[in-house]
Amino acid sequence: MSHISTIELKVKSLQALKLAAESLGCELVEGQKTFKWFSQRATSEYGHKMPPGFTYKDMGKCDHVVRVKGADSRTYEVGVARCKDGSPGYVLMLDDFCGGYGLIEKIGAGACKLKQEYGIQTAITAARAKGFRNAQRVALPDGSVTLTLTR
């Protein structure tokens, strides 16, 4: 079973990713070119799926990193790598072996919390550009979030 994940999210705003990471107790480290993961064993025989345009030799390499603030040295990180399929933006890659030693607790399985928060931050930024100033969020029992924007 694979423990290397390509997150189904195309990041177009590093600022929104930074805000999302911070809201989850993480931080975006711009310019960090490698991210922590289990080993050099990323191959098709283990069922690992790489983002379009990436090869197994690209695992662990990135342009930026999302990491847990104050984490110990073994906590894995999320690689933020520029798309290689010719499209603009970034893809996210991570290793969730052993819960990423604390990473998954912060960003959720499959980075669901990070993806949700990135969407919220992107929506807030777009709304503010259209004149909305106040954003109120309500977390619902099922994990979803209601976002109310007012002028």
C-alpha positions as CSV (number, residue, x, y, z in Angstrom):
1,M,0.0,0.0,0.0
2,S,1.2,3.4,-0.9
3,H,2.0,6.1,1.7
4,I,3.1,8.7,-0.7
5,S,0.3,11.1,-1.7
6,T,-0.2,13.6,-4.4
7,I,-2.8,16.0,-3.1
8,E,-5.7,16.7,-5.5
9,L,-5.3,20.5,-5.3
10,K,-3.6,22.9,-7.7
11,V,-2.2,25.8,-5.7
12,K,-2.4,29.1,-7.5
13,S,-1.9,31.5,-4.6
14,L,1.1,31.0,-2.3
15,Q,-0.4,33.7,-0.1
16,A,-3.6,31.7,0.4
17,L,-1.5,28.6,1.1
18,K,0.5,30.5,3.7
19,L,-2.6,31.7,5.5
20,A,-4.1,28.2,5.3
21,A,-1.0,26.6,6.8
22,E,-0.8,29.2,9.6
23,S,-4.4,28.6,10.6
24,L,-3.5,24.9,11.1
25,G,-0.4,25.5,13.2
26,C,1.9,25.1,10.2
27,E,4.1,27.4,8.2
28,L,5.0,27.9,4.5
29,V,8.8,28.0,4.1
30,E,9.4,29.7,0.8
31,G,12.5,28.6,-1.1
32,Q,13.1,25.3,0.7
33,K,14.1,22.9,-2.1
34,T,13.6,19.5,-0.3
35,F,10.9,18.1,2.0
36,K,11.1,15.4,4.6
37,W,9.6,12.0,3.8
38,F,10.3,8.3,4.6
39,S,12.9,7.2,2.1
40,Q,14.1,7.0,-1.5
41,R,11.7,4.1,-2.2
42,A,9.2,5.9,-4.5
43,T,8.6,3.5,-7.3
44,S,5.6,2.2,-9.3
45,E,6.0,-1.3,-7.7
46,Y,4.9,0.2,-4.4
47,G,1.8,1.8,-6.1
48,H,3.0,5.4,-5.7
49,K,1.3,7.9,-8.0
50,M,3.3,11.0,-9.0
51,P,1.7,14.3,-10.2
52,P,1.6,14.8,-14.0
53,G,5.1,15.5,-15.4
54,F,6.9,14.2,-12.3
55,T,9.0,11.1,-12.0
56,Y,9.9,9.1,-9.0
57,K,13.3,10.8,-8.9
58,D,11.5,14.1,-8.2
59,M,10.1,12.8,-4.8
60,G,11.5,14.9,-2.0
61,K,12.3,17.8,-4.3
62,C,10.2,21.0,-4.3
63,D,10.2,24.8,-4.5
64,H,8.6,25.5,-1.1
65,V,7.6,23.5,2.0
66,V,4.7,23.4,4.4
67,R,5.8,22.2,7.8
68,V,4.4,21.9,11.3
69,K,5.5,24.8,13.5
70,G,7.7,23.7,16.4
71,A,7.8,20.1,15.1
72,D,10.5,17.7,16.1
73,S,13.2,16.7,13.5
74,R,11.4,13.5,12.3
75,T,8.0,15.2,11.4
76,Y,7.4,14.9,7.6
77,E,6.7,17.9,5.5
78,V,4.5,18.8,2.5
79,G,6.4,19.5,-0.7
80,V,5.1,22.4,-2.8
81,A,6.4,22.0,-6.3
82,R,5.8,24.0,-9.5
83,C,3.6,22.1,-11.9
84,K,5.6,20.3,-14.6
85,D,2.7,19.7,-17.0
86,G,2.9,23.2,-18.5
87,S,0.1,24.6,-16.4
88,P,0.6,27.5,-13.9
89,G,0.6,26.8,-10.1
90,Y,1.9,24.2,-7.7
91,V,1.2,20.7,-6.7
92,L,1.5,19.3,-3.2
93,M,3.3,16.0,-2.4
94,L,3.6,14.3,1.0
95,D,4.4,11.0,2.7
96,D,1.8,9.9,5.3
97,F,3.7,6.9,6.6
98,C,3.1,6.7,10.4
99,G,0.9,9.8,10.1
100,G,3.9,11.8,8.9
101,Y,4.9,11.8,12.6
102,G,2.5,14.5,13.4
103,L,1.9,16.1,10.0
104,I,-1.4,14.4,9.3
105,E,-2.7,15.4,12.7
106,K,-2.4,19.0,11.6
107,I,-3.3,18.9,7.9
108,G,-5.8,16.0,7.9
109,A,-5.8,12.7,6.0
110,G,-5.1,13.4,2.4
111,A,-4.4,17.0,3.5
112,C,-8.2,17.5,3.8
113,K,-7.9,20.2,6.4
114,L,-5.2,22.0,4.4
115,K,-7.3,21.8,1.2
116,Q,-10.4,23.1,3.0
117,E,-8.5,26.0,4.6
118,Y,-6.8,26.9,1.3
119,G,-10.3,27.1,-0.3
120,I,-11.6,29.3,2.5
121,Q,-8.6,31.6,2.3
122,T,-8.9,31.8,-1.5
123,A,-12.6,32.7,-1.2
124,I,-11.9,35.4,1.4
125,T,-9.2,36.9,-0.7
126,A,-11.5,37.0,-3.8
127,A,-14.4,38.4,-1.8
128,R,-12.2,41.2,-0.4
129,A,-11.1,42.1,-3.9
130,K,-14.9,42.6,-4.7
131,G,-15.5,44.9,-1.7
132,F,-16.5,42.4,1.0
133,R,-14.7,43.1,4.3
134,N,-16.1,40.8,7.0
135,A,-15.8,37.1,6.9
136,Q,-17.5,34.9,9.5
137,R,-16.9,31.2,9.6
138,V,-18.9,28.5,11.4
139,A,-17.5,25.0,11.7
140,L,-20.2,22.4,11.4
141,P,-20.3,19.1,13.2
142,D,-19.6,17.2,10.0
143,G,-16.3,19.1,9.5
144,S,-17.6,21.4,6.8
145,V,-17.5,25.1,7.2
146,T,-20.0,27.8,6.4
147,L,-18.5,31.1,5.4
148,T,-20.6,34.3,5.5
149,L,-19.1,37.4,3.8
150,T,-20.6,40.9,4.2
151,R,-19.7,44.3,3.0
